[in-house]
Amino acid sequence: MRLRYAVAPVVLSLLAAGCGCSTSPPPRTFDLSLKITGSPNATATQAVRDAERKLESFITADLPDVSGTSGLRCAGEALNTPSSIDDLFIAVKFVDEDGPGGVLASAGPCQVRGGSGLPATGIVLVDRDDVPLLMGSGQLDETILHEMTHVMGLGTVWADKGLVGNGGTSSSHFRGSKAKAQWQALGGSGSVPLENAGGSGTQDGHWRESSLGNELMTGYINAGSNPFSRISVASLGDLGYSVDTSQADSYRLPSNKATAAAALDDHDDHDALVLGPATEVVLEPEGVIG
């Protein structure tokens, strides 16, 4: 199988009984703007909304609005964006891909901002024929969150920002200082290891499964829990977002390499979905806007 918003600030002035008062608008916060199409069932729609809320909880500051987005396309699909984007627009489309099995999902940023390089638009394509499989395995929510995180830029704009060290080698690693600090606080040494196997889209675009085990943003979705760790949240900070790592899930590094190796063996017994070239298509940005 292959896992192939603008709000204008308003100031209210209240004048009463010789007293002039004003209230400032609340600070603008990070917003994902989603357009969900393809008539997903209620469970799939809820998985998308849950991922939206979780990702928004990690980001603490607004990004500049982007306009002039009409007519944009990505991965051969019309995005149907609003006229102004605050802060990231994601088209989530449930489509007919290749039937049950094969490509489960494709995802990535479409257009990035010219200044910061942070995504302004992105797309997630989910094969609707694989939704029952993901629901049955209990991995739908985590798969959707994994893909939407790629749209945020994790694993998809790393190279553009110079954050991949020794790319394409057995010692590839993430160069971001914020993620490194969280990795070391959890007991890791050196820099966060990147996946060094699996081919294009998996290699250097996910954390290394043999080192981080069941962390959500490795190249595997494991049976059971797949926490979104402080390492992943901090890596969004290395991209340029303002982040709150306290919103991350509870997570521990595998106690030893034998534990991680056992988890990898479980994958061969079909206890996990492999989000690699055979199962997931990770998309790279197609253009610059704003």
PASEBA-1860 file (N, C-alpha, C; in nm, 3 decimals):
! residues 290
1> MRLRYAVA> 0.084/-0.119/0.000/0.000/0.000/0.000/0.088/0.124/0.000 ~ 0.040/0.236/-0.062/0.113/0.362/-0.059/0.029/0.468/0.011 ~ 0.087/0.529/0.117/0.023/0.647/0.174/0.057/0.767/0.086 ~ 0.028/0.710/-0.057/0.055/0.812/-0.163/-0.047/0.927/-0.144 ~ -0.788/3.349/0.588/-0.860/3.367/0.698/-0.836/3.514/0.743 ~ -0.904/3.615/0.647/-0.846/3.735/0.705/-0.949/3.809/0.787 ~ -0.917/3.846/0.915/-1.008/3.918/1.002/-0.948/4.054/1.032 ~ -1.015/4.160/0.992/-0.961/4.294/1.015/-0.976/4.331/1.162
9> PVVLSLLA> -0.870/4.385/1.225/-0.882/4.426/1.364/-0.981/4.541/1.378 ~ -1.056/4.540/1.485/-1.156/4.642/1.511/-1.129/4.702/1.648 ~ -1.130/4.834/1.657/-1.117/4.903/1.784/-1.251/4.967/1.817 ~ -1.304/4.936/1.932/-1.432/4.991/1.975/-1.405/5.108/2.068 ~ -1.462/5.223/2.041/-1.449/5.339/2.128/-1.581/5.361/2.198 ~ -1.576/5.368/2.329/-1.696/5.385/2.409/-1.687/5.521/2.477 ~ -1.783/5.607/2.451/-1.787/5.739/2.512/-1.912/5.747/2.598 ~ -1.893/5.773/2.724/-2.010/5.779/2.812/-1.979/5.866/2.932
17> AGCGCSTS> -2.073/5.954/2.967/-2.069/6.034/3.090/-1.934/6.099/3.113 ~ -1.880/6.159/3.008/-1.754/6.231/3.023/-1.632/6.141/3.028 ~ -1.648/6.013/3.002/-1.535/5.919/3.008/-1.508/5.865/2.869 ~ -1.385/5.876/2.823/-1.348/5.816/2.695/-1.273/5.687/2.719 ~ -1.318/5.579/2.662/-1.256/5.449/2.684/-1.236/5.381/2.550 ~ -1.138/5.296/2.540/-1.119/5.218/2.418/-1.073/5.080/2.454 ~ -1.112/4.986/2.375/-1.066/4.849/2.394/-0.996/4.805/2.267 ~ -0.877/4.748/2.282/-0.801/4.700/2.167/-0.849/4.560/2.131
25> PPPRTFDL> -0.831/4.522/2.006/-0.871/4.387/1.966/-0.780/4.285/2.031 ~ -0.829/4.165/2.053/-0.743/4.061/2.109/-0.631/4.029/2.011 ~ -0.518/3.978/2.063/-0.408/3.942/1.973/-0.454/3.841/1.869 ~ -0.410/3.861/1.747/-0.445/3.766/1.642/-0.366/3.638/1.662 ~ -0.431/3.527/1.644/-0.368/3.398/1.664/-0.358/3.323/1.532 ~ -0.284/3.214/1.535/-0.262/3.134/1.415/-0.389/3.057/1.380 ~ -0.428/3.067/1.253/-0.549/2.999/1.206/-0.518/2.915/1.083 ~ -0.566/2.792/1.086/-0.570/2.711/0.965/-0.706/2.731/0.900
33> SLKITGSP> -0.707/2.754/0.771/-0.832/2.763/0.695/-0.841/2.639/0.608 ~ -0.943/2.558/0.632/-0.955/2.431/0.561/-1.074/2.433/0.466 ~ -1.056/2.367/0.353/-1.168/2.338/0.263/-1.169/2.188/0.242 ~ -1.270/2.122/0.297/-1.280/1.976/0.292/-1.380/1.939/0.183 ~ -1.335/1.859/0.087/-1.422/1.818/-0.022/-1.413/1.667/-0.043 ~ -1.506/1.615/-0.122/-1.507/1.473/-0.152/-1.603/1.393/-0.068 ~ -1.687/1.461/0.008/-1.792/1.395/0.088/-1.738/1.288/0.182 ~ -1.639/1.322/0.268/-1.593/1.223/0.365/-1.701/1.194/0.468
41> NATATQAV> -1.693/1.077/0.531/-1.791/1.046/0.635/-1.761/1.129/0.760 ~ -1.850/1.120/0.857/-1.839/1.205/0.977/-1.710/1.178/1.053 ~ -1.667/1.052/1.057/-1.545/1.018/1.130/-1.423/1.081/1.064 ~ -1.417/1.076/0.933/-1.304/1.134/0.861/-1.304/1.286/0.874 ~ -1.422/1.347/0.865/-1.430/1.492/0.882/-1.384/1.533/1.020 ~ -1.424/1.457/1.122/-1.382/1.488/1.258/-1.231/1.473/1.275 ~ -1.172/1.375/1.208/-1.026/1.357/1.215/-0.954/1.479/1.160 ~ -1.006/1.536/1.052/-0.946/1.657/0.995/-0.959/1.774/1.092
49> RDAERKLE> -1.076/1.791/1.150/-1.098/1.902/1.243/-1.014/1.886/1.370 ~ -0.999/1.763/1.417/-0.915/1.740/1.535/-0.769/1.775/1.505 ~ -0.722/1.739/1.387/-0.585/1.773/1.348/-0.568/1.924/1.337 ~ -0.670/1.990/1.283/-0.668/2.137/1.273/-0.648/2.200/1.410 ~ -0.728/2.158/1.507/-0.720/2.217/1.641/-0.586/2.188/1.707 ~ -0.535/2.069/1.686/-0.408/2.033/1.749/-0.294/2.118/1.693 ~ -0.287/2.129/1.562/-0.181/2.208/1.501/-0.192/2.355/1.541 ~ -0.313/2.408/1.546/-0.330/2.547/1.588/-0.283/2.568/1.732
57> SFITADLP> -0.297/2.467/1.816/-0.255/2.481/1.956/-0.104/2.494/1.972 ~ -0.029/2.446/1.873/0.116/2.452/1.881/0.172/2.589/1.846 ~ 0.099/2.667/1.766/0.151/2.792/1.710/0.092/2.910/1.786 ~ 0.177/3.002/1.829/0.133/3.108/1.919/0.126/3.245/1.854 ~ 0.165/3.260/1.729/0.166/3.392/1.666/0.113/3.385/1.524 ~ 0.051/3.493/1.485/-0.007/3.508/1.352/0.102/3.522/1.246 ~ 0.071/3.485/1.124/0.159/3.510/1.009/0.097/3.618/0.922 ~ 0.177/3.688/0.843/0.121/3.789/0.753/0.020/3.728/0.656
65> DVSGTSGL> -0.089/3.800/0.635/-0.188/3.753/0.538/-0.128/3.751/0.397 ~ -0.183/3.666/0.314/-0.141/3.655/0.174/-0.263/3.676/0.087 ~ -0.251/3.762/-0.013/-0.363/3.786/-0.105/-0.320/3.750/-0.247 ~ -0.413/3.765/-0.341/-0.383/3.732/-0.479/-0.370/3.584/-0.502 ~ -0.455/3.507/-0.436/-0.442/3.361/-0.441/-0.544/3.294/-0.532 ~ -0.625/3.370/-0.601/-0.729/3.308/-0.684/-0.667/3.229/-0.799 ~ -0.730/3.118/-0.831/-0.687/3.037/-0.945/-0.569/2.946/-0.920 ~ -0.522/2.937/-0.796/-0.406/2.854/-0.768/-0.441/2.706/-0.781
73> RCAGEALN> -0.343/2.629/-0.827/-0.357/2.484/-0.839/-0.238/2.417/-0.772 ~ -0.255/2.291/-0.739/-0.147/2.215/-0.674/-0.172/2.067/-0.698 ~ -0.067/1.995/-0.734/-0.079/1.852/-0.761/-0.190/1.824/-0.862 ~ -0.208/1.916/-0.956/-0.309/1.900/-1.059/-0.450/1.929/-1.013 ~ -0.467/1.979/-0.891/-0.599/2.005/-0.835/-0.618/2.155/-0.813 ~ -0.740/2.204/-0.835/-0.774/2.342/-0.800/-0.781/2.354/-0.648 ~ -0.719/2.459/-0.594/-0.720/2.478/-0.449/-0.846/2.547/-0.400 ~ -0.905/2.635/-0.483/-1.025/2.709/-0.443/-1.003/2.786/-0.314
81> TPSSIDDL> -0.896/2.865/-0.313/-0.860/2.941/-0.194/-0.950/3.063/-0.177 ~ -0.957/3.116/-0.055/-1.023/3.246/-0.036/-0.937/3.356/-0.097 ~ -0.992/3.477/-0.104/-0.918/3.588/-0.166/-0.800/3.633/-0.081 ~ -0.805/3.606/0.048/-0.695/3.639/0.138/-0.677/3.524/0.235 ~ -0.553/3.488/0.264/-0.524/3.371/0.346/-0.463/3.415/0.479 ~ -0.522/3.369/0.587/-0.474/3.390/0.722/-0.494/3.258/0.797 ~ -0.394/3.184/0.827/-0.252/3.203/0.802/-0.202/3.098/0.702 ~ -0.270/2.984/0.702/-0.236/2.875/0.612/-0.365/2.811/0.563
89> FIAVKFVD> -0.380/2.803/0.432/-0.496/2.739/0.371/-0.459/2.598/0.330 ~ -0.542/2.501/0.369/-0.519/2.361/0.331/-0.644/2.307/0.264 ~ -0.629/2.261/0.141/-0.736/2.189/0.073/-0.723/2.042/0.109 ~ -0.822/1.989/0.178/-0.824/1.848/0.216/-0.927/1.779/0.127 ~ -0.878/1.695/0.038/-0.965/1.634/-0.063/-0.965/1.482/-0.048 ~ -1.083/1.426/-0.036/-1.099/1.282/-0.037/-1.130/1.242/-0.181 ~ -1.039/1.168/-0.241/-1.043/1.145/-0.385/-1.035/0.997/-0.417 ~ -1.065/0.963/-0.542/-1.044/0.828/-0.592/-0.901/0.820/-0.643
97> EDGPGGVL> -0.818/0.744/-0.572/-0.676/0.736/-0.608/-0.647/0.608/-0.685 ~ -0.636/0.498/-0.612/-0.601/0.372/-0.678/-0.671/0.253/-0.615 ~ -0.787/0.277/-0.553/-0.860/0.169/-0.490/-0.801/0.135/-0.354 ~ -0.858/0.035/-0.286/-0.807/-0.004/-0.154/-0.661/-0.046/-0.162 ~ -0.583/0.000/-0.065/-0.440/-0.027/-0.068/-0.370/0.070/-0.161 ~ -0.241/0.054/-0.177/-0.167/0.145/-0.263/-0.150/0.280/-0.198 ~ -0.176/0.386/-0.275/-0.158/0.522/-0.225/-0.268/0.553/-0.125 ~ -0.230/0.578/-0.001/-0.327/0.617/0.101/-0.346/0.768/0.104
105> ASAGPCQV> -0.236/0.842/0.091/-0.247/0.988/0.099/-0.127/1.054/0.035 ~ -0.149/1.177/-0.012/-0.044/1.264/-0.062/-0.061/1.398/0.007 ~ 0.050/1.463/0.041/0.036/1.591/0.113/0.164/1.672/0.103 ~ 0.146/1.803/0.115/0.260/1.893/0.122/0.217/2.036/0.099 ~ 0.307/2.130/0.121/0.278/2.270/0.091/0.273/2.293/-0.060 ~ 0.196/2.392/-0.101/0.185/2.425/-0.244/0.260/2.553/-0.276 ~ 0.222/2.663/-0.210/0.292/2.790/-0.227/0.347/2.834/-0.091 ~ 0.470/2.884/-0.091/0.531/2.934/0.032/0.545/3.085/0.024
113> RGGSGLPA> 0.555/3.150/0.138/0.573/3.294/0.143/0.713/3.332/0.096 ~ 0.719/3.442/0.021/0.846/3.484/-0.035/0.948/3.526/0.069 ~ 0.904/3.582/0.182/0.998/3.627/0.282/1.044/3.517/0.375 ~ 0.950/3.459/0.448/0.983/3.360/0.550/1.002/3.220/0.495 ~ 0.946/3.193/0.377/0.950/3.057/0.325/0.850/2.964/0.390 ~ 0.764/3.018/0.478/0.662/2.934/0.542/0.544/2.914/0.448 ~ 0.482/2.797/0.453/0.371/2.768/0.362/0.254/2.864/0.377 ~ 0.195/2.901/0.264/0.071/2.979/0.262/-0.047/2.893/0.220
121> TGIVLVDR> -0.021/2.797/0.132/-0.125/2.704/0.087/-0.068/2.563/0.086 ~ -0.157/2.467/0.097/-0.114/2.328/0.092/-0.230/2.237/0.058 ~ -0.198/2.111/0.040/-0.301/2.015/-0.002/-0.278/1.881/0.066 ~ -0.387/1.816/0.102/-0.386/1.678/0.149/-0.486/1.601/0.063 ~ -0.439/1.498/-0.004/-0.524/1.412/-0.085/-0.532/1.276/-0.016 ~ -0.651/1.235/0.021/-0.673/1.108/0.088/-0.754/1.018/-0.003 ~ -0.705/0.895/-0.023/-0.780/0.800/-0.104/-0.902/0.753/-0.025 ~ -1.020/0.791/-0.072/-1.142/0.760/0.004/-1.162/0.610/0.020
129> DDVPLLMG> -1.107/0.529/-0.072/-1.122/0.384/-0.060/-1.041/0.327/0.055 ~ -0.945/0.405/0.106/-0.862/0.357/0.216/-0.908/0.407/0.352 ~ -1.010/0.493/0.355/-1.060/0.542/0.483/-1.110/0.429/0.571 ~ -1.187/0.330/0.519/-1.229/0.220/0.605/-1.111/0.142/0.663 ~ -1.004/0.125/0.584/-0.885/0.057/0.634/-0.825/0.133/0.751 ~ -0.811/0.264/0.736/-0.751/0.346/0.841/-0.841/0.351/0.964 ~ -0.971/0.356/0.943/-1.063/0.354/1.056/-1.054/0.221/1.130 ~ -1.049/0.112/1.054/-1.045/-0.020/1.115/-0.919/-0.045/1.194
137> SGQLDETI> -0.808/0.014/1.151/-0.681/-0.004/1.222/-0.662/0.098/1.333 ~ -0.756/0.192/1.346/-0.743/0.295/1.448/-0.637/0.398/1.417 ~ -0.600/0.412/1.289/-0.489/0.501/1.252/-0.532/0.618/1.164 ~ -0.662/0.641/1.152/-0.708/0.749/1.066/-0.668/0.886/1.122 ~ -0.695/0.910/1.250/-0.664/1.040/1.309/-0.516/1.073/1.296 ~ -0.431/0.975/1.327/-0.288/1.000/1.325/-0.235/1.018/1.184 ~ -0.293/0.945/1.089/-0.252/0.961/0.949/-0.286/1.101/0.899 ~ -0.407/1.149/0.928/-0.447/1.283/0.886/-0.357/1.388/0.950
145> LHEMTHVM> -0.330/1.375/1.080/-0.243/1.471/1.148/-0.102/1.469/1.090 ~ -0.050/1.351/1.062/0.082/1.336/1.000/0.087/1.413/0.868 ~ -0.014/1.393/0.785/-0.013/1.457/0.653/-0.028/1.609/0.663 ~ -0.115/1.656/0.751/-0.133/1.800/0.765/-0.007/1.866/0.822 ~ 0.069/1.792/0.902/0.195/1.846/0.954/0.297/1.862/0.843 ~ 0.296/1.772/0.746/0.382/1.792/0.628/0.345/1.922/0.556 ~ 0.216/1.953/0.550/0.175/2.078/0.486/0.232/2.198/0.562 ~ 0.240/2.189/0.694/0.298/2.297/0.774/0.446/2.319/0.742
153> GLGTVWAD> 0.509/2.219/0.682/0.649/2.233/0.643/0.742/2.131/0.703 ~ 0.694/2.051/0.800/0.781/1.951/0.861/0.816/1.845/0.757 ~ 0.944/1.835/0.727/0.991/1.737/0.630/0.981/1.780/0.486 ~ 0.912/1.892/0.460/0.888/1.934/0.322/0.959/2.062/0.283 ~ 0.994/2.146/0.380/1.073/2.266/0.348/1.205/2.267/0.424 ~ 1.238/2.156/0.489/1.364/2.148/0.563/1.484/2.179/0.474 ~ 1.491/2.113/0.361/1.609/2.131/0.274/1.619/2.275/0.226 ~ 1.505/2.336/0.190/1.506/2.474/0.143/1.558/2.569/0.249
161> KGLVGNGG> 1.542/2.535/0.375/1.587/2.620/0.485/1.722/2.577/0.541 ~ 1.788/2.484/0.473/1.921/2.442/0.516/1.922/2.365/0.646 ~ 1.814/2.292/0.674/1.802/2.224/0.803/1.835/2.075/0.796 ~ 1.875/2.026/0.680/1.913/1.885/0.667/2.065/1.876/0.661 ~ 2.122/1.806/0.758/2.265/1.784/0.760/2.300/1.647/0.707 ~ 2.405/1.637/0.627/2.449/1.509/0.569/2.336/1.438/0.495 ~ 2.256/1.515/0.423/2.144/1.456/0.351/2.185/1.348/0.255 ~ 2.102/1.244/0.246/2.129/1.134/0.155/2.232/1.036/0.205
169> TSSSHFRG> 2.273/1.048/0.331/2.373/0.956/0.386/2.314/0.883/0.507 ~ 2.390/0.788/0.558/2.343/0.713/0.674/2.343/0.796/0.802 ~ 2.410/0.912/0.799/2.419/0.997/0.918/2.338/1.126/0.903 ~ 2.236/1.126/0.818/2.156/1.247/0.799/2.090/1.287/0.931 ~ 2.080/1.418/0.952/2.026/1.468/1.078/1.964/1.605/1.057 ~ 1.884/1.646/1.155/1.816/1.775/1.152/1.903/1.879/1.220 ~ 1.922/1.993/1.156/2.015/2.092/1.205/1.950/2.200/1.292 ~ 1.820/2.195/1.311/1.752/2.298/1.390/1.788/2.291/1.537
177> SKAKAQWQ> 1.820/2.405/1.596/1.866/2.408/1.735/1.752/2.383/1.835 ~ 1.632/2.426/1.803/1.520/2.408/1.896/1.482/2.261/1.909 ~ 1.472/2.192/1.797/1.442/2.048/1.802/1.557/1.972/1.868 ~ 1.679/2.013/1.840/1.795/1.948/1.900/1.791/1.959/2.052 ~ 1.753/2.076/2.104/1.746/2.094/2.248/1.642/2.000/2.311 ~ 1.528/1.984/2.246/1.425/1.894/2.298/1.468/1.748/2.289 ~ 1.533/1.713/2.180/1.586/1.579/2.161/1.685/1.545/2.273 ~ 1.774/1.636/2.302/1.874/1.611/2.406/1.811/1.611/2.545
185> ALGGSGSV> 1.708/1.694/2.565/1.639/1.694/2.694/1.571/1.560/2.722 ~ 1.534/1.490/2.616/1.472/1.358/2.629/1.574/1.245/2.640 ~ 1.701/1.280/2.631/1.806/1.180/2.646/1.881/1.147/2.519 ~ 1.847/1.212/2.408/1.920/1.189/2.284/2.055/1.258/2.286 ~ 2.142/1.218/2.198/2.273/1.282/2.187/2.293/1.335/2.046 ~ 2.369/1.442/2.034/2.393/1.503/1.904/2.266/1.567/1.850 ~ 2.247/1.558/1.719/2.129/1.617/1.654/2.022/1.510/1.631 ~ 1.901/1.554/1.600/1.791/1.460/1.579/1.817/1.382/1.450
193> PLENAGGS> 1.821/1.248/1.458/1.847/1.169/1.336/1.729/1.172/1.240 ~ 1.759/1.184/1.112/1.657/1.176/1.008/1.656/1.038/0.946 ~ 1.540/0.999/0.893/1.529/0.868/0.830/1.631/0.858/0.717 ~ 1.709/0.751/0.720/1.816/0.735/0.621/1.790/0.618/0.527 ~ 1.663/0.577/0.519/1.625/0.469/0.428/1.485/0.500/0.375 ~ 1.442/0.423/0.276/1.305/0.434/0.230/1.285/0.511/0.101 ~ 1.388/0.577/0.052/1.374/0.644/-0.075/1.316/0.784/-0.063 ~ 1.291/0.846/-0.177/1.244/0.983/-0.184/1.112/1.001/-0.110
201> GTQDGHWR> 1.103/1.110/-0.033/0.983/1.140/0.043/0.989/1.086/0.184 ~ 1.049/0.970/0.202/1.068/0.915/0.337/1.205/0.956/0.389 ~ 1.309/0.927/0.313/1.445/0.961/0.353/1.460/1.113/0.364 ~ 1.516/1.156/0.476/1.544/1.298/0.505/1.417/1.382/0.517 ~ 1.300/1.320/0.519/1.175/1.394/0.534/1.095/1.352/0.656 ~ 1.152/1.262/0.737/1.089/1.214/0.859/1.198/1.191/0.963 ~ 1.157/1.182/1.090/1.251/1.139/1.193/1.284/0.991/1.173 ~ 1.399/0.951/1.223/1.444/0.813/1.204/1.370/0.719/1.299
209> ESSLGNEL> 1.300/0.623/1.241/1.219/0.530/1.319/1.303/0.451/1.419 ~ 1.423/0.412/1.381/1.505/0.330/1.470/1.554/0.408/1.591 ~ 1.543/0.542/1.587/1.587/0.625/1.699/1.471/0.685/1.777 ~ 1.361/0.715/1.708/1.248/0.782/1.774/1.126/0.693/1.792 ~ 1.132/0.570/1.744/1.026/0.474/1.771/0.890/0.519/1.721 ~ 0.795/0.532/1.813/0.656/0.557/1.773/0.621/0.705/1.761 ~ 0.717/0.795/1.757/0.687/0.937/1.736/0.610/0.954/1.606 ~ 0.513/1.044/1.605/0.421/1.055/1.492/0.489/1.084/1.360
217> MTGYINAG> 0.596/1.164/1.361/0.653/1.211/1.236/0.774/1.130/1.190 ~ 0.784/1.003/1.236/0.873/0.910/1.168/0.804/0.865/1.040 ~ 0.869/0.778/0.966/0.811/0.730/0.841/0.712/0.618/0.857 ~ 0.673/0.589/0.982/0.579/0.481/1.009/0.467/0.531/1.101 ~ 0.346/0.482/1.078/0.239/0.498/1.175/0.226/0.364/1.246 ~ 0.261/0.361/1.374/0.265/0.236/1.448/0.128/0.198/1.502 ~ 0.112/0.071/1.535/-0.005/0.029/1.610/0.002/0.093/1.748 ~ -0.113/0.131/1.803/-0.112/0.196/1.934/-0.083/0.345/1.922
225> SNPFSRIS> -0.022/0.398/2.026/0.001/0.543/2.036/0.113/0.590/1.944 ~ 0.091/0.706/1.882/0.193/0.773/1.800/0.197/0.920/1.842 ~ 0.269/0.951/1.951/0.263/1.087/2.005/0.332/1.191/1.919 ~ 0.277/1.312/1.924/0.337/1.429/1.860/0.425/1.494/1.966 ~ 0.554/1.474/1.957/0.645/1.509/2.066/0.688/1.655/2.063 ~ 0.755/1.697/2.172/0.814/1.830/2.178/0.919/1.848/2.069 ~ 0.980/1.739/2.026/1.079/1.749/1.919/1.013/1.801/1.792 ~ 0.899/1.744/1.758/0.829/1.787/1.636/0.776/1.929/1.649
233> VASLGDLG> 0.719/1.963/1.765/0.671/2.100/1.785/0.787/2.198/1.774 ~ 0.898/2.166/1.840/1.014/2.255/1.835/1.069/2.269/1.694 ~ 1.059/2.162/1.615/1.109/2.171/1.477/1.028/2.271/1.395 ~ 0.900/2.287/1.429/0.820/2.392/1.365/0.875/2.530/1.402 ~ 0.925/2.541/1.525/0.991/2.664/1.565/1.117/2.690/1.485 ~ 1.190/2.585/1.452/1.310/2.600/1.369/1.275/2.646/1.228 ~ 1.153/2.618/1.184/1.110/2.665/1.052/1.078/2.814/1.053 ~ 1.044/2.867/1.170/1.011/3.009/1.180/0.879/3.039/1.247
241> YSVDTSQA> 0.803/2.936/1.283/0.681/2.957/1.359/0.717/2.990/1.504 ~ 0.628/3.062/1.573/0.636/3.077/1.718/0.556/2.961/1.779 ~ 0.619/2.884/1.867/0.556/2.760/1.911/0.547/2.751/2.063 ~ 0.457/2.665/2.107/0.439/2.633/2.248/0.459/2.483/2.264 ~ 0.577/2.443/2.309/0.608/2.300/2.318/0.529/2.232/2.431 ~ 0.471/2.309/2.522/0.395/2.248/2.630/0.268/2.180/2.580 ~ 0.228/2.211/2.456/0.108/2.150/2.398/0.136/2.013/2.336 ~ 0.262/1.971/2.336/0.298/1.843/2.276/0.245/1.727/2.359
249> DSYRLPSN> 0.237/1.610/2.297/0.197/1.489/2.367/0.311/1.439/2.455 ~ 0.275/1.363/2.557/0.376/1.296/2.639/0.449/1.194/2.553 ~ 0.581/1.191/2.566/0.661/1.104/2.477/0.794/1.071/2.543 ~ 0.838/0.949/2.522/0.971/0.905/2.565/1.044/0.844/2.447 ~ 1.174/0.865/2.442/1.253/0.795/2.342/1.253/0.646/2.372 ~ 1.268/0.561/2.270/1.282/0.418/2.296/1.395/0.394/2.395 ~ 1.374/0.300/2.487/1.473/0.279/2.593/1.607/0.230/2.541 ~ 1.605/0.160/2.430/1.731/0.114/2.370/1.706/0.075/2.225
257> KATAAAAL> 1.812/0.048/2.154/1.800/0.014/2.012/1.725/-0.116/1.991 ~ 1.733/-0.205/2.089/1.662/-0.332/2.075/1.512/-0.309/2.072 ~ 1.465/-0.212/2.155/1.323/-0.180/2.155/1.279/-0.127/2.020 ~ 1.359/-0.035/1.965/1.326/0.022/1.835/1.332/-0.085/1.726 ~ 1.429/-0.174/1.736/1.441/-0.281/1.637/1.319/-0.373/1.642 ~ 1.269/-0.398/1.763/1.150/-0.482/1.776/1.030/-0.415/1.711 ~ 1.023/-0.282/1.727/0.913/-0.208/1.663/0.921/-0.219/1.512 ~ 1.042/-0.212/1.459/1.059/-0.225/1.315/1.019/-0.364/1.268
265> DDHDDHDA> 1.051/-0.466/1.348/1.010/-0.601/1.313/0.858/-0.613/1.309 ~ 0.790/-0.541/1.401/0.644/-0.544/1.402/0.586/-0.492/1.271 ~ 0.656/-0.397/1.209/0.607/-0.343/1.083/0.595/-0.453/0.978 ~ 0.689/-0.546/0.982/0.685/-0.655/0.886/0.566/-0.748/0.911 ~ 0.513/-0.741/1.034/0.396/-0.822/1.067/0.266/-0.744/1.048 ~ 0.277/-0.629/0.978/0.160/-0.549/0.942/0.093/-0.484/1.063 ~ 0.170/-0.456/1.170/0.115/-0.383/1.284/0.127/-0.233/1.264 ~ 0.188/-0.191/1.155/0.205/-0.048/1.131/0.185/-0.019/0.984
273> LVLGPATE> 0.146/0.105/0.956/0.141/0.153/0.819/0.275/0.215/0.787 ~ 0.332/0.178/0.677/0.459/0.235/0.635/0.431/0.354/0.545 ~ 0.468/0.474/0.591/0.444/0.594/0.513/0.566/0.622/0.427 ~ 0.592/0.537/0.331/0.708/0.553/0.246/0.668/0.573/0.102 ~ 0.764/0.558/0.009/0.733/0.577/-0.133/0.619/0.488/-0.181 ~ 0.599/0.374/-0.115/0.492/0.284/-0.158/0.357/0.320/-0.098 ~ 0.355/0.410/0.000/0.230/0.437/0.071/0.196/0.584/0.084 ~ 0.291/0.671/0.070/0.269/0.814/0.093/0.346/0.894/-0.012
281> VVLEPEGV> 0.281/0.994/-0.069/0.349/1.086/-0.159/0.364/1.219/-0.085 ~ 0.489/1.257/-0.058/0.518/1.383/0.010/0.549/1.487/-0.097 ~ 0.468/1.592/-0.100/0.478/1.694/-0.204/0.567/1.809/-0.160 ~ 0.642/1.863/-0.254/0.725/1.980/-0.227/0.656/2.105/-0.281 ~ 0.692/2.223/-0.227/0.629/2.347/-0.275/0.642/2.365/-0.425 ~ 0.537/2.420/-0.486/0.536/2.442/-0.631/0.562/2.587/-0.668 ~ 0.557/2.679/-0.571/0.576/2.819/-0.606/0.588/2.907/-0.484 ~ 0.612/3.035/-0.509/0.627/3.137/-0.405/0.518/3.241/-0.424
289> IG> 0.464/3.288/-0.313/0.357/3.388/-0.320/0.375/3.486/-0.205 ~ 0.331/3.607/-0.223/0.334/3.706/-0.117/0.470/3.770/-0.098
END
